[in-house]
Amino acid sequence: MTTELEGLTQGFVTSEDGTRIGYWKIGSGPAVVVLHGSMESARSHTLLAQALAGDFTVYLPDRRGRGLSGPHRPDHSVQTEVADLEAVLRESGATRAFGVSASGGIVLAAALTLPTLTKIAVYEPALVADPAPHAAWLARFDREVAEGNIAAAMITSMYGLELAPAAFKVMPRRLLAAITGKLLQKEDRKAGPDDITLRKLAPTVHYDGALIVELAGRFEEFRGVTAAVLLMGGSKGLAFLRSGRDALAEVLPECRRVEFDGLDHGSSSDPSETNSTGSAEAVGRIAAEVRAALS
């Protein structure tokens, strides 16, 4: 079954464990798969897909637990994410992929085991040396989600991933959680039944936090990547991820590094209420580098 929406065609594949993975497709030319990051869905990279569509057929999968795709399973791991990506690569015939943040780690992990990937681009991949700080915030996040306190869990993940604005650091967590709770309620009232809301996305942060923990400290493994890699970041991106890019640049056999002045962690994604600093100009700058690297 296919559906047309804003120039995008909808389709589905089945992953190794039988889970359905949905995707959007646009453009013409060689296929490239674009994976979204945390608290996002496939539609979060519509502008990037449109910018690449003149040169590539762009596939935008919903990672598990979002939009068109099936749910996570208890044994979810990095390998599960790689298998989901492999299903889309097989369907599309793609030898190229892009990933941001958590999915940057997925694309790099996939390049270790999938020789069909010959060219990849990653933006601010969520790879760190020490898993301990992330295991700590993840434990608190899981407890708050289990208690049904989604707003508090979102604040926990925001601090854990160092996404909190400076002004938030002087505000009591209880006040921040109360404000976040009201924002969630406001969005819920406006949302249609199929809209991908923050409340729906929030529990998926667990799996991206677990992915960061699972991949932590494994930089040496990436010496085995045979694909050509475009490694990108922003001068205003997440500070705790910069050392990971430094380490990757040392071990990746074929790597070109680009650091964008003035761009932040969300700059490859569409501007939205949760990505207020995003812009079409920022996406265009990243798209130009991705296009050159994957051509």
C-alpha positions in Angstrom: 0.0 0.0 0.0 1.3 3.5 -0.8 -0.1 6.9 0.1 0.8 10.3 -1.3 1.3 13.2 1.1 3.1 16.5 0.3 5.1 14.8 -2.4 6.1 11.9 -0.2 5.2 8.3 -0.9 4.5 5.9 2.0 5.6 2.3 2.1 6.5 -0.5 4.5 9.1 -3.3 5.0 9.4 -6.1 7.5 12.4 -6.3 9.8 14.2 -9.4 10.8 12.0 -10.1 13.8 8.8 -9.5 11.9 8.2 -5.9 13.0 6.7 -3.6 10.4 8.9 -0.5 9.6 7.2 2.3 7.7 8.9 4.9 5.6 8.3 8.0 3.4 10.0 8.3 0.1 10.7 11.3 -2.2 12.9 12.1 -5.1 14.8 10.3 -7.9 18.2 8.9 -8.4 20.4 6.7 -6.2 18.7 5.8 -2.9 19.8 7.2 0.4 18.2 6.3 3.8 17.8 9.2 6.3 17.4 8.1 10.0 15.9 10.6 12.5 17.2 11.2 16.0 15.7 11.2 19.5 12.2 12.8 20.1 11.7 12.8 16.4 10.0 10.9 13.6 10.6 10.4 9.9 8.8 13.7 9.2 11.4 15.6 11.2 13.7 15.6 8.2 11.3 16.6 5.5 13.3 19.7 4.6 16.6 17.6 4.3 14.8 15.0 2.2 13.4 17.7 -0.1 16.9 19.3 -0.4 18.4 16.0 -1.5 15.5 14.8 -3.7 16.8 16.4 -6.9 19.8 14.0 -6.7 18.6 11.0 -4.7 15.6 8.9 -3.9 15.3 9.6 -0.2 13.8 7.1 2.2 12.7 8.4 5.6 11.9 5.5 8.0 10.1 5.9 11.2 12.3 4.2 13.8 10.4 1.8 16.1 7.8 3.2 18.4 7.1 6.2 16.1 4.6 6.9 13.4 4.3 4.2 10.8 6.5 1.6 12.5 5.8 -1.1 15.0 6.7 -1.1 18.7 9.9 -1.9 20.5 10.4 -5.4 21.9 12.0 -6.2 25.3 15.2 -7.4 23.7 15.7 -4.2 21.7 19.3 -3.3 21.1 21.6 -1.6 18.6 21.5 -4.7 16.5 17.7 -4.4 16.3 18.1 -0.9 15.0 20.7 -2.1 12.5 18.3 -4.9 11.3 15.5 -2.3 10.8 17.9 -0.1 8.7 19.0 -3.2 6.8 15.4 -4.0 5.8 15.0 -0.5 4.4 18.4 -0.7 2.6 17.4 -4.0 1.0 14.0 -2.6 -0.1 15.5 0.5 -1.6 18.8 -0.9 -2.9 20.5 2.0 -1.0 24.2 1.9 -0.4 24.1 5.3 1.3 22.7 6.5 4.7 22.5 9.5 6.9 22.0 9.5 10.7 21.8 12.2 13.4 22.5 11.9 17.1 21.4 8.4 18.3 20.8 7.3 14.7 24.3 8.5 13.8 25.5 5.7 16.1 23.1 3.3 14.4 24.4 4.1 11.0 28.1 3.8 12.1 27.3 0.4 13.8 25.5 -0.7 10.6 28.6 0.2 8.5 30.6 -2.3 10.6 28.4 -5.3 9.6 26.7 -4.2 6.3 29.3 -4.1 3.5 26.6 -2.8 1.2 26.9 0.6 2.9 29.6 2.4 0.9 29.0 6.0 1.8 27.5 7.4 5.1 27.1 10.8 6.7 26.5 11.4 10.4 25.6 14.6 12.2 26.6 14.8 15.9 26.6 11.0 16.5 25.7 10.2 20.1 28.9 8.3 20.9 30.6 8.8 24.3 33.5 7.3 26.2 31.9 6.7 29.6 28.4 5.0 29.9 28.0 5.7 33.6 26.5 9.2 33.5 23.9 8.1 30.9 23.1 4.8 32.7 22.4 7.0 35.8 19.9 9.4 34.1 18.3 6.6 32.2 17.5 4.8 35.5 15.7 7.8 36.8 14.0 8.4 33.5 12.6 4.8 33.5 11.4 5.1 37.0 9.5 8.4 36.2 7.9 6.9 33.1 6.8 3.8 35.1 5.2 6.2 37.6 3.3 7.9 34.7 5.2 11.1 35.3 6.1 11.8 31.6 6.8 15.5 32.2 9.4 14.8 34.9 10.9 12.1 32.7 11.3 14.6 29.9 13.1 17.0 32.2 15.4 14.2 33.4 16.3 13.3 29.8 16.8 16.9 28.9 19.4 17.3 31.7 20.9 13.9 31.1 21.5 14.8 27.4 22.6 18.3 28.3 19.8 19.8 26.3 18.6 22.2 29.0 19.0 25.9 28.2 21.0 27.9 30.7 17.9 29.5 32.1 16.5 26.1 33.1 19.5 25.3 35.2 18.4 27.9 37.9 14.8 26.8 37.9 13.5 24.0 40.3 12.9 20.7 38.6 9.4 20.6 40.0 8.5 23.9 38.4 10.0 22.8 35.0 8.0 19.5 35.2 4.8 21.5 35.9 5.4 23.8 32.9 6.2 20.8 30.7 3.1 19.0 31.9 0.9 21.9 30.8 2.7 22.0 27.4 2.0 18.3 26.9 -1.7 18.8 27.8 -2.0 21.7 25.4 -0.5 19.7 22.6 -2.7 16.7 23.4 -5.8 18.8 23.1 -4.8 20.0 19.6 -3.5 16.7 18.3 -5.3 14.4 15.9 -5.4 10.7 16.5 -2.5 10.0 14.2 -0.3 13.0 15.2 3.1 12.1 16.7 3.0 14.1 19.9 5.7 14.6 22.6 3.8 12.4 24.9 3.9 9.6 22.4 7.6 10.2 21.7 8.8 10.5 25.3 9.0 6.8 26.1 11.2 6.2 23.0 14.0 8.2 24.7 14.6 5.1 26.9 15.8 3.2 23.8 18.1 6.0 22.6 19.6 6.3 26.1 20.2 2.6 26.2 21.8 2.8 22.7 24.2 5.5 24.0 25.1 3.2 26.9 25.5 0.1 24.7 27.9 1.9 22.2 29.9 3.9 24.8 33.6 3.4 24.8 33.7 1.3 21.6 35.5 3.7 19.3 38.3 1.3 18.4 35.7 -1.0 16.8 35.0 1.7 14.1 38.4 1.1 12.6 36.5 -1.7 10.8 34.2 0.7 8.9 34.9 0.4 5.2 32.4 3.0 4.1 33.5 6.6 3.3 32.3 8.7 6.2 31.2 12.4 6.4 31.5 13.3 10.1 29.6 16.5 11.0 28.9 18.6 14.0 28.0 22.2 15.0 29.9 24.8 17.0 26.8 25.2 19.1 26.1 21.5 19.3 26.2 19.2 22.4 29.5 19.7 24.0 29.7 16.2 25.5 29.6 14.7 21.9 32.6 16.7 20.5 35.2 14.4 22.1 33.4 11.4 20.4 33.8 13.1 17.0 37.5 13.7 17.8 37.9 10.0 18.6 36.0 8.8 15.5 38.1 11.0 13.3 41.2 9.2 14.7 39.9 5.7 14.0 37.7 5.9 10.9 39.8 4.7 7.9 38.1 7.1 5.4 36.7 10.2 7.1 36.0 13.8 6.1 35.1 16.0 9.0 33.0 19.2 8.8 32.2 21.4 11.8 29.6 24.0 11.0 30.0 27.4 12.6 26.8 28.5 14.4 24.8 25.3 14.0 23.5 23.3 17.0 22.4 19.7 17.6 19.0 20.1 15.9 20.2 21.9 12.8 19.7 19.0 10.4 16.0 18.7 11.5 13.0 20.8 10.5 12.2 23.8 12.6 9.4 23.1 15.1 8.1 23.9 18.5 10.7 21.5 20.0 13.4 22.7 17.6 13.0 26.4 17.8 16.5 27.2 16.6 16.1 25.1 13.5 16.0 26.8 10.1 15.7 26.0 6.4 19.1 27.7 5.9 20.8 25.4 8.4 19.3 22.3 6.8 20.5 23.6 3.4 24.1 24.0 4.7 24.1 20.4 5.9 22.3 19.1 2.8 25.0 20.6 0.6 27.7 18.7 2.4 25.7 15.5 2.5 24.9 15.7 -1.2 28.6 16.2 -2.1 29.7 13.3 0.2 27.1 10.8 -1.0 27.2 11.6 -4.7 
